[in-house]
Amino acid sequence: MKRMEKWIITLVLSHFILLIVTQVLINHTDFEMQWNPVFEYLGVNQIGNSEIRKTIDLILNNVLSF
């Protein structure tokens, strides 16, 4: 029984480590953009100053200014 518990604990720990490594690779590299290129087509990847953001900033600055 101890042998089986040792195998299960080893499998759970190795699975946890692989999940953490995979999550770090997806979040901190450009792997997401290469793996799922739909972002390029939708224009989400482009960062620019839009009129909506300027309008919202202007409204919030006027409302929240004391």
C-alpha positions in Angstrom: 0.0 0.0 0.0 2.9 2.4 0.8 4.3 1.7 -2.6 1.0 2.7 -4.3 0.8 5.9 -2.2 4.3 6.8 -3.2 3.4 6.4 -6.9 0.3 8.5 -6.6 2.1 11.3 -4.7 4.8 11.2 -7.3 2.3 11.5 -10.2 0.4 14.3 -8.5 3.5 16.3 -7.8 4.8 15.8 -11.4 1.4 16.8 -12.8 1.4 19.9 -10.6 4.9 20.9 -11.7 4.0 20.4 -15.4 0.9 22.5 -15.0 2.8 25.3 -13.4 5.5 25.2 -16.1 3.0 25.2 -18.9 1.1 28.1 -17.3 4.3 30.2 -17.0 5.2 29.4 -20.6 1.8 30.5 -21.9 1.6 33.7 -19.8 5.1 35.0 -20.0 6.1 34.1 -23.6 4.6 34.8 -27.0 3.5 31.2 -27.2 -0.2 32.3 -26.9 0.0 34.4 -30.1 1.7 31.7 -32.1 -0.7 29.0 -30.8 -3.9 31.0 -31.2 -3.4 33.6 -34.0 -7.1 34.7 -34.0 -6.0 37.7 -31.9 -4.2 39.1 -34.9 -7.3 39.0 -37.1 -9.6 40.6 -34.5 -7.3 43.5 -33.9 -7.1 42.9 -30.2 -3.3 42.8 -30.4 -3.0 46.4 -31.6 -2.6 48.9 -28.8 -3.4 52.5 -29.6 -5.1 55.5 -28.2 -8.7 55.3 -29.1 -11.3 57.9 -28.9 -13.4 55.8 -26.5 -10.5 55.6 -24.0 -9.9 59.3 -24.2 -13.6 60.0 -23.7 -13.9 57.7 -20.7 -10.7 59.2 -19.2 -12.1 62.7 -19.7 -15.4 61.7 -18.0 -13.8 60.0 -15.1 -11.4 62.9 -14.5 -14.2 65.4 -14.5 -16.4 63.3 -12.2 -13.7 62.3 -9.8 -11.9 65.7 -9.5 -12.4 67.2 -6.1 
